[in-house]
Protein backbone atom coordinates (compact mmCIF):
# COMPACT_ATOMS: atom_id res chain seq x y z
CA UNK A 1 0.00 0.00 0.00
CA UNK A 2 1.38 3.37 -1.00
CA UNK A 3 0.73 6.34 1.20
CA UNK A 4 -0.65 9.35 -0.57
CA UNK A 5 0.00 12.97 0.35
CA UNK A 6 -3.55 13.58 1.55
CA UNK A 7 -3.51 10.63 3.96
CA UNK A 8 -0.21 11.78 5.48
CA UNK A 9 -1.47 15.37 5.76
CA UNK A 10 -4.67 14.23 7.49
CA UNK A 11 -2.70 11.98 9.87
CA UNK A 12 -0.46 14.88 10.88
CA UNK A 13 -3.55 16.98 11.57
CA UNK A 14 -4.92 14.28 13.90
CA UNK A 15 -7.32 12.26 11.73
CA UNK A 16 -7.54 8.88 13.51
CA UNK A 17 -8.40 6.92 10.35
CA UNK A 18 -5.41 8.37 8.52
CA UNK A 19 -3.18 7.64 11.52
CA UNK A 20 -4.40 4.04 11.51
CA UNK A 21 -3.45 3.79 7.81
CA UNK A 22 0.05 5.07 8.61
CA UNK A 23 0.46 2.59 11.46
CA UNK A 24 -0.78 -0.19 9.19
CA UNK A 25 1.65 0.90 6.47
CA UNK A 26 4.60 0.73 8.88
CA UNK A 27 3.39 -2.35 10.78
CA UNK A 28 6.02 -4.78 9.45
CA UNK A 29 8.81 -2.27 10.18
CA UNK A 30 7.49 -1.67 13.72
CA UNK A 31 7.22 -5.44 14.21
CA UNK A 32 10.87 -5.81 13.18
CA UNK A 33 11.90 -3.11 15.64
CA UNK A 34 9.98 -4.73 18.48
CA UNK A 35 11.06 -8.32 17.82
CA UNK A 36 12.87 -9.97 20.69
CA UNK A 37 15.15 -12.98 20.31
CA UNK A 38 15.14 -15.18 23.37
CA UNK A 39 17.84 -17.84 23.62
CA UNK A 40 16.60 -20.83 25.56
CA UNK A 41 18.73 -23.01 27.81
CA UNK A 42 18.99 -25.66 25.07
CA UNK A 43 20.49 -23.04 22.71
CA UNK A 44 17.44 -22.64 20.48
CA UNK A 45 16.16 -19.20 19.63
CA UNK A 46 12.60 -18.04 20.11
CA UNK A 47 11.60 -14.88 18.24
CA UNK A 48 8.49 -12.95 19.10
CA UNK A 49 7.04 -9.46 18.85
CA UNK A 50 7.07 -7.78 22.24
CA UNK A 51 3.57 -6.28 22.19
CA UNK A 52 4.39 -3.77 24.94
CA UNK A 53 7.41 -2.51 22.99
CA UNK A 54 5.33 -2.35 19.81
CA UNK A 55 2.63 -0.31 21.54
CA UNK A 56 5.27 2.06 22.91
CA UNK A 57 6.80 2.60 19.46
CA UNK A 58 3.36 3.24 17.96
CA UNK A 59 2.49 5.69 20.76
CA UNK A 60 5.74 7.63 20.36
CA UNK A 61 5.24 7.75 16.58
CA UNK A 62 1.77 9.24 17.00
CA UNK A 63 3.10 11.74 19.57
CA UNK A 64 5.74 13.15 17.21
CA UNK A 65 3.57 12.96 14.08
CA UNK A 66 2.05 16.45 14.52
CA UNK A 67 5.58 17.93 14.45
CA UNK A 68 6.26 16.49 10.97
CA UNK A 69 6.24 18.64 7.87
CA UNK A 70 5.10 17.21 4.57
CA UNK A 71 6.68 18.55 1.40
CA UNK A 72 4.61 17.99 -1.69
ZIUR-V426866 format. One line per field, one symbol per residue. ss: DSSP state (2 for helix, 1 for strand, 0 for the rest). A space follows every 10 residues. Layout:
ss = ???
This chain:
ss = 0000222222 2200022222 2222202222 2220111110 0000111110 2222222222 2222200000 00
